[in-house]
Amino acid sequence: MRTLVQVVAGLALCAILTGVLLYSNLPIFWEHEGPQPHVYSITWHSWLMLAALVALTQVASFTLVKKLSRTRD
């Protein structure tokens, strides 16, 4: 059950960070800007960055839940 909580928490954190990155005015440094300003095409770089973000948030989630369960015991 704890593993399920860790995975869901990591995916939720990933979704929040993805939304913040997409709707912010930060330039997407891993993609090239199209002919119109602030228009980026989605390529394999985007999928690679999403995979890295999922991996990072899963590691953060597993670490956080592990630390919280240690302090409770």
Secondary structure, 3 states (H helix, E strand, C coil): CHHHHHHHHHHHHHHHHHHHHHHCCCCCCCCCECCCCCCECCCHHHHHHHHHHHHHHHHHHHHHHHHHHHHHC
